[in-house]
Amino acid sequence: MRLVTVRLQSQATLAQAIRRLGLTEEEVDSGYGLVLIDPGQDLYGLRVAEEAARRIDPAAGGGPYSDPRIEPYGPPD
């Protein structure tokens, strides 16, 4: 999965984002959902499949980013 940012209308829903970006529900991480990043710019983040991230036009808001797994450093205390 890749993290992408996109500009959508105010108070957008995940379903609206999927339609606008031409994605399928299987290509989107519905558990992550649609996250409002910057309300002033209507900028949202969502996680999508690798292939889907390549199809999204960067002009839609920022494009794909890596989404590395966050884990603790070193052994647990």
Buried (B, 14 or more C-beta within 10 A) or exposed (E): BBBBBBBBEEEBEBEBBBEBBEBEEEBBBEEBBBEEEEEEEBBBBBBBBEEBBEEBEEEBBBBBEEBEEEEEEEEEE
